[in-house]
Amino acid sequence: MLNALEVFTTVLVGVMVGVEFSVAFVINPILNALPEDSGQLGRAHGGQLLGAVMPVWYITSLVLVAVWAIAGWHRPGSGLVVTAGVLLIVSVVMSILLLVPINNRSKTWTPENRPEDWKEQSNRWDRFHYVRVAVIIAAFALLAAALT
């Protein structure tokens, strides 16, 4: 049963990393290259969609890693799992303090109501997101290493 939990948790975190990586390095660059207001509207829609899904995904991943760490405390690699859990906590705290406030504003923007500094706010979100992606990639790598 523990093996199934380990594999399921690693896959869940890995897919989350893939989504967040694609947002940073595929989706947002595509949206930024669109003409006129299309990119900003796409980012607002993405903020609504992912803003609803990702909190559940992050918290579920963190809970599963915590269960893995507790259930597998006696097994080799438990320190890697605990460290991955700490990194996921960092990513959640970063999200709540840095990314969610910007996302909550930007997901309501339209070309008619967006603030003058909307591009700067979007760029700030992107920079914070790059750091968060690095943190969750590290957490995923530690979980993958703990499996071996």
ROPA-246897 format. One record per atom (N, C-alpha, C): residue in three letters; x, y, z negated. Coordinates in steps of 0.001 Angstrom, whole numbers, plus 500000, padded with zeros to 6 digits. Example, Ala and Ser with C-alpha at 12.3 -4.5 7.8 and 13.67 -1.06 7.14 Angstrom:
BEGIN
ALA513190494310492200 ALA512300495500492200 ALA513200496700492200 SER512850497750492920 SER513670498940492860 SER512900500030492130 
***
This chain:
BEGIN
MET500816498800500000 MET500000500000500000 MET500863501269500000 LEU501940501242499210 LEU502830502391499166 LEU503471502635500527 ASN503824501572501229 ASN504417501737502557 ASN503455502439503504 ALA502188502076503450 ALA501182502720504294 ALA501064504202503954 LEU501067504520502666 LEU501014505915502231 LEU502221506685502757 GLU503399506089502665 GLU504626506753503124 GLU504559507050504617 VAL504153506064505388 VAL504086506245506846 VAL502999507255507203 PHE501815507114506614 PHE500711508026506904 PHE501092509464506562 THR501703509666505406 THR502106511003504976 THR503148511588505921 THR504119510792506295 THR505162511271507201 THR504576511643508558 VAL503672510830509070 VAL503041511139510356 VAL502195512401510241 LEU501416512529509169 LEU500576513710508974 LEU501420514982508918 VAL502497514951508154 VAL503387516114508063 VAL504070516354509408 GLY504460515294510088 GLY505116515440511391 GLY504214516077512425 VAL502946515685512455 VAL502014516294513398 VAL501785517759513032 MET501698518060511733 MET501559519451511297 MET502756520280511755 VAL503941519723511608 VAL505148520411512073 VAL505053520657513571 GLY504587519655514318 GLY504459519818515759 GLY503503520931516144 VAL502376521017515455 VAL501414522088515733 VAL502044523447515432 GLU502649523576514256 GLU503231524865513877 GLU504409525241514781 PHE505201524248515186 PHE506303524495516114 PHE505755524981517449 SER504695524343517928 SER504138524750519220 SER503523526142519152 VAL502934526500518020 VAL502418527867517862 VAL503569528858518000 ALA504675528572517312 ALA505806529508517301 ALA506505529604518647 PHE506722528472519287 PHE507623528458520444 PHE506952528180521781 VAL505633527903521774 VAL504928527659523036 VAL503710528573523153 ILE502772528440522214 ILE501497529147522343 ILE501669530661522253 ASN502326531146521191 ASN502464532599521052 ASN503272533232522184 PRO504367532624522646 PRO505032533216523817 PRO504134533259525055 ILE503308532240525257 ILE502365532275526380 ILE501366533412526191 LEU500792533509524994 LEU499817534569524736 LEU500441535949524878 ASN501680536092524425 ASN502352537392524523 ASN502612537805525967 ALA502674536849526876 ALA502946537147528281 ALA501682537416529094 LEU500528537220528496 LEU499282537449529224 LEU499047538943529434 PRO498334539279530492 PRO498111540696530798 PRO497107541358529857 GLU497283542633529716 GLU496386543520528988 GLU496051542982527599 ASP494772542850527304 ASP494348542486525951 ASP494163540987525745 SER494420540194526766 SER494164538755526688 SER494967538090525578 GLY496236538435525442 GLY497089537831524424 GLY496610538115523021 GLN496235539363522769 GLN495751539736521440 GLN494445539024521130 LEU493560538916522104 LEU492307538190521898 LEU492564536702521660 GLY493526536135522384 GLY493891534731522173 GLY494466534491520790 ARG495303535414520339 ARG495871535274518990 ARG494784535383517926 ALA493810536269518145 ALA492703536403517185 ALA491898535105517128 HIS491621534525518285 HIS490875533262518315 HIS491686532145517660 GLY492980532075517968 GLY493849531079517337 GLY493915531262515833 GLY493943532507515388 GLY493947532787513953 GLY492689532299513268 GLN491556532407513956 GLN490297531907513399 GLN490314530379513320 LEU490684529751514417 LEU490663528283514479 LEU491679527666513523 LEU492943528062513682 LEU493984527471512840 LEU493892527954511395 GLY493375529155511202 GLY493187529663509850 GLY492195528842509046 ALA491296528160509751 ALA490333527281509072 ALA490901525887508832 VAL491728525407509744 VAL492220524027509690 VAL493499523881508867 MET494433524792509057 MET495766524610508482 MET495804524599506957 PRO495015525401506242 PRO495074525296504773 PRO494750523891504268 VAL493752523255504860 VAL493395521894504463 VAL494548520949504784 TRP495161521131505940 TRP496262520279506365 TRP497458520424505427 TYR497824521665505101 TYR498964521902504210 TYR498717521310502830 ILE497534521553502265 ILE497245521066500918 ILE497163519543500910 THR496533518951501916 THR496465517491501998 THR497863516893502088 SER498721517490502906 SER500099517011503026 SER500821517079501692 LEU500652518190501006 LEU501298518370499708 LEU500789517354498691 VAL499497517121498651 VAL498925516143497713 VAL499451514744498020 LEU499489514379499302 LEU499983513050499663 LEU501460512885499312 VAL502248513931499510 VAL503664513862499134 VAL503793513715497616 ALA502960514413496864 ALA502999514289495403 ALA502632512865494966 VAL501610512282495590 VAL501226510907495269 VAL502368509957495610 TRP502986510157496765 TRP504139509340497177 TRP505259509452496148 ALA505562510687495740 ALA506653510896494776 ALA506362510194493454 ILE505135510277493008 ILE504783509646491732 ILE504759508126491861 ALA504091507632492894 ALA503965506183493068 ALA505300505525493410 GLY506173506267494068 GLY507447505688494480 GLY508632506166493680 TRP508367506675492491 TRP509437507253491667 TRP510593506276491450 HIS510292505009491341 HIS511299503975491062 HIS512063503548492316 ARG511652504000493469 ARG512242503533494722 ARG513343504475495200 PRO514280503936495983 PRO515301504808496578 PRO514644505858497475 GLY515211507025497508 GLY514677508098498338 GLY513667508976497643 SER513361508681496380 SER512348509485495693 SER512790510939495530 GLY514088511155495374 GLY514582512533495293 GLY514338513305496578 LEU514441512619497707 LEU514146513254498994 LEU512675513637499089 VAL511818512766498593 VAL510377513035498623 VAL510040514222497724 VAL510630514258496539 VAL510390515384495622 VAL510877516693496248 THR512039516656496869 THR512567517861497523 THR511660518290498676 ALA511154517326499440 ALA510203517644500516 ALA508950518291499926 GLY508494517774498792 GLY507338518362498129 GLY507586519798497702 VAL508768520059497178 VAL509122521429496790 VAL509105522338498014 LEU509641521859499127 LEU509634522657500360 LEU508211522915500849 LEU507341521923500726 LEU505947522144501111 LEU505270523154500189 ILE505630523140498910 ILE505112524168497996 ILE505591525540498445 VAL506858525642498800 VAL507392526917499310 VAL506602527366500530 SER506296526429501437 SER505554526799502644 SER504145527276502316 VAL503509526660501319 VAL502166527081500921 VAL502221528464500278 VAL503193528689499407 VAL503335530006498766 VAL503626531069499823 MET504529530771500760 MET504800531705501860 MET503523532020502626 SER502759530984502913 SER501522531171503670 SER500578532112502933 ILE500360531836501658 ILE499405532626500877 ILE499866534074500727 LEU501144534261500439 LEU501634535611500154 LEU501972536426501394 LEU502446535772502457 LEU502976536505503598 LEU502150536378504874 LEU501745535173505207 LEU501104534943506502 LEU499583535105506481 VAL498925534586505475 VAL497462534650505424 VAL496944536089505413 PRO497540537010504651 PRO497010538376504698 PRO497047538985506108 ILE498129538747506827 ILE498203539263508206 ILE497188538547509082 ASN497109537216508948 ASN496166536443509765 ASN494720536870509497 ASN494384537106508240 ASN493012537500507915 ASN492632538824508565 ARG493603539700508709 ARG493328540952509414 ARG493257540721510922 SER494255540037511449 SER494386539945512905 SER493313539088513562 LYS492737538159512844 LYS491723537301513462 LYS490418538051513716 THR490280539244513169 THR489079540051513411 THR489308541157514434 TRP490539541289514911 TRP490840542381515830 TRP490279542141517225 THR489816543221517791 THR489452543270519201 THR490191544472519778 PRO490211544616521081 PRO490859545803521645 PRO490243547111521138 GLU488992547061520707 GLU488315548275520244 GLU488622548617518783 ASN488932547625517954 ASN489073547920516522 ASN490455547632515944 ARG491382547169516760 ARG492705546820516233 ARG493461548087515819 PRO494321547959514801 PRO495094549127514373 PRO496207549449515378 GLU496736550641515270 GLU497800551045516195 GLU499046550190516047 ASP499301549689514842 ASP500509548893514613 ASP500255547392514751 TRP499249546989515520 TRP498894545573515616 TRP500040544729516157 LYS500814545273517085 LYS501936544489517621 LYS503004544282516553 GLU503279545292515748 GLU504258545152514678 GLU503796544120513650 GLN502500544156513322 GLN501969543172512376 GLN502050541756512958 SER501753541617514239 SER501862540308514886 SER503309539828514903 ASN504243540729515183 ASN505661540369515169 ASN506128539980513768 ARG505620540669512742 ARG505963540324511357 ARG505442538924511033 TRP504204538640511446 TRP503650537300511240 TRP504535536255511921 ASP504948536542513156 ASP505808535603513894 ASP507111535333513145 ARG507744536377512622 ARG509008536186511901 ARG508813535327510650 PHE507769535602509887 PHE507477534780508708 PHE507172533339509132 HIS506470533198510239 HIS506104531867510724 HIS507343531072511133 TYR508328531714511754 TYR509572531017512116 TYR510236530430510872 VAL510261531197509797 VAL510859530713508549 VAL510043529546507998 ARG508720529695508022 ARG507869528607507522 ARG508071527342508347 VAL508192527471509656 VAL508427526305510508 VAL509739525627510113 ALA510777526402509868 ALA512058525815509451 ALA511905525059508130 VAL511143525619507215 VAL510933524974505910 VAL510190523654506071 ILE509134523636506880 ILE508376522389507001 ILE509108521358507862 ILE509953521818508791 ILE510796520864509524 ILE511748520173508557 ALA512322520948507649 ALA513221520356506644 ALA512463519355505771 ALA511237519695505368 ALA510436518777504558 ALA510153517491505333 PHE509798517624506594 PHE509533516448507426 PHE510780515584507567 ALA511920516206507797 ALA513173515446507933 ALA513483514675506655 LEU513236515293505504 LEU513471514593504233 LEU512521513411504057 LEU511267513584504460 LEU510326512471504366 LEU510733511333505294 ALA511148511682506500 ALA511596510652507448 ALA512825509925506899 ALA513741510670506292 ALA514925510051505712 ALA514557509143504534 ALA513550509544503763 ALA513122508735502619 ALA512533507398503050 LEU512031507320504272 LEU511458506077504771 LEU512533505024505034 THR513758505461505273 THR514807504496505649 THR515554503966504452 
***
